[in-house]
Amino acid sequence: MCISTEALALFLNMILHTPMTSEPGRITIHAEARNAYWVAVGDRWCTMAPQIDRMARLEEVAQ
């Protein structure tokens, strides 16, 4: 999933009290369940968090 810089800024403002770290081109949100990584790709920010969450749910169901 990729979003604009403006959309990422709005999202980060909504979760302002969630711990996060950043370095050039990468933001890590330290969420309760697991870390979510946002990576700069051109003029957009992308994450694999939705796919990772979906895989984790499938693994839980399979057990």
WOBEL-V456112 format. One line per field, one symbol per residue. ss: DSSP state (a for helix, b for strand, c for the rest). psi: psi as a letter, one per 20 degrees, with the letter a starting at -180 (. if undefined). burial: I if it has 16 or more other ideal C-beta (glycine too) atoms within 10 Angstrom, else O. A space follows every 10 residues. Layout:
ss=???
psi=???
burial=???
//
This chain:
ss=cbbbaaaaaa aaaacccccb bbbccbbbbb ccccbbbbbb bccbbbccaa aaaaaaaaaa aac
psi=pqrrhghggg ghhhkhjppq qqrpjppppm rggrqppppp ncjrpqqjgh hggghgghhg hh.
burial=OOOOOOOIOO OIOOOOOOOI OOOOOOIOIO OOOOOIOIOO OOOOIOIOIO OOOOOOOOOO OOO
//
